[in-house]
Amino acid sequence: MGDVVRIGRLQTCVPDAHTVMDALRGNEMHFAVLPLVHPRARREFANKTVRDEPFTRSDLTLSSHAWSTNVVGALSPWLNLDSPCARVRTDSEKALKQEVMWAQHISCPAVLTPIPAKKCPNFARALYSNLTGYTNTQFMVRIPLVWTDDPEASSDPWETWNDVRSVCEHHACLSVALELTSDLPDQDTVEQWGAEQVKMIIVPTSIFLTNASGFPVLSKRHQAILNVFFARNVDLVLSGRPRHQSDMLVYTQYLQHLYQNRPQLSDSEAFEQPYWDYLQIPLQPLADNLESQTYEVFERDPVKYVNYQEAVRLCLLDLMAQPGRKEERFVIMVVGAGRGPLVRASLQAAEQAGANVFCYALDKNPNAVVTLRNMRLTEGWVGKVEVVHSDMRAFHPDVLADILVSELLGSFGDNELSPECLDGAQSFLKPGTGVSIPQSYTSAMAPISSAKLHQEVKSYNDVKHFETTYVVKMHAHRVLSRPQDCWTFDHPNHETPIDNARYSVHRFPITRSSCLTGFAGYFDAKLYGDVHISIHPETFSTGMFSWFPLLIPIRTPIYLPAGCEVEAHIWRRVEDKKVWYEWVVTSPSVGPLNNLNGRSFSIGL
Ligand SMILES: C[S@@+](CC[C@H](N)C(=O)[O-])C[C@H]1O[C@@H](n2cnc3c(N)ncnc32)[C@H](O)[C@@H]1O
């Protein structure tokens, strides 16, 4: 059906399943949410009288294909698992089990629960006991955006959801069917839902307004909420009777119209979209040799090379302004030159500055050196550029460099071992006047909540993957507090002896109750003077897409009450052959230390 959103119909009772299925087509809908059992068919399991009647319609009513692709099973609305009455609780629990078994039998891909009580430990426990038995069925918990029975309630429905999924230990098959309400919560609450596993949005017909032509429309705020979830691939479900015409078609057509007119992605968002919430293991350009395709992706960045060129230009102007140096031939060494874009940028910067320069293009990757040697011939670099195949830590040139240009940065700044490489290379930088571009870089981190990213890491089913950091274009997530700087590396490094181990402690204030699932890591690099490249959200280099943030996960999500502080500690640890990070959360509760001694992941020197 092309670029459309999947829309379903929530039926409260079903006299005839075939009629419902036929109406779906007429109303341009994709699926129906059908009661698994007639809503009034309350069952009393204590009553031992054996009855011959079936508790629900036959599975033969629809084909198995229809059950498995066009139907979500709704659990009975009368289930009251947290009733003060033991008999109601027991009947509800038995009925729940019976209905879930039935959903499994007819291959319903998902079941929808009724809205739970605000405090619902028994509902959560019963759900969990059923969840563990049926691995393929999605359990969607119906949660309203605000409590409609009690709009003034101080408790946020998110708290109920958070209680349920915490009891269920963040089970991968548990998700939310979020119900739009006429009254809406603040924007922050909507964004909080954006970080949750929302699989379905229930849109009641009662929240539609009527436009001048008599058609149903949604308020701007409701539209804005739908736009948040359109970008998260949810299904929509219409509930309630038609209030504008006799059928539902006007509603589906209107929702499709909103979907078609959702905000379009910018060029950089469109580039990033395939990577949304996709975990990538960080590159190790020192230990591994990058492939041609990887260089090609870097080289498409519209910002990085422009900023480097400007940094080299400003640096050359400053060197030329030093007494007696205007006519000097400056030596630029591009260390880690890859396929040459920083060599090209340096030569162009020299031309702009009117500077006389000679360049060295050095890389330890023998394949990149092939490209560099070819470029020397094809780009007119003979006499201007010397290509060197060497590890920069082992290079001993006859001349010293005025400028050492490098880009060895990872998403967390130092995590691709730029400090260790540049400490080795600074021996051939002119003492006193030699400049490193970048001059420094600072790592930063912020606490985040993302049910999706937690599930992605959890799906590996081992501790090792929770003790690994990932490069991720984070999408369905929320940053819970402003990022804080961890540490800085300056180049050249004049410390003796040089110690690249680091440790930082953070206290992040949390304004609203949330669920901590890990941290996002960023860097801001000062190339030269005021010229930076940054993925820190507050100083981000607009349009630059070479780096996505670093995900630093934690094993067990932590509930954060409003007003608390997240205290986190992070270490950069260094040994002869490897560098690694360790991290721990110590407040509001103390968690385990992650990646002790680099047991799960480290970066090879
Ligand atoms: C992130 S890439 C950057 C490539 C290129 N300068 C660019 O900006 O497109 C880093 C490059 O540094 C090289 N490299 C990393 N560590 C090195 C080392 N110790 N000595 C020499 N080259 C190194 C890698 O082979 C890789 O080509």
The ligand as an ORCA input file, in Angstrom:
! r2SCAN-3c Opt
* xyz 0 1
  C      39.339      8.330     11.161
  S      40.464      7.990      9.869
  C      40.652      9.569      9.144
  C      41.113      9.514      7.742
  C      41.211     10.847      7.032
  N      42.194     11.715      7.664
  C      39.872     11.540      6.966
  O      39.683     12.480      7.737
  O      39.024     11.160      6.172
  C      41.934      7.741     10.790
  C      43.092      7.295      9.966
  O      44.219      7.250     10.825
  C      44.980      6.084     10.532
  N      45.714      5.773     11.758
  C      45.195      5.467     12.970
  N      46.178      5.282     13.855
  C      47.342      5.483     13.202
  C      48.699      5.422     13.587
  N      49.060      5.123     14.840
  N      49.633      5.712     12.677
  C      49.285      6.007     11.402
  N      48.024      6.067     10.974
  C      47.058      5.817     11.864
  C      43.971      5.062     10.105
  O      44.550      4.058      9.296
  C      42.978      5.923      9.343
  O      43.323      6.009      8.001
*
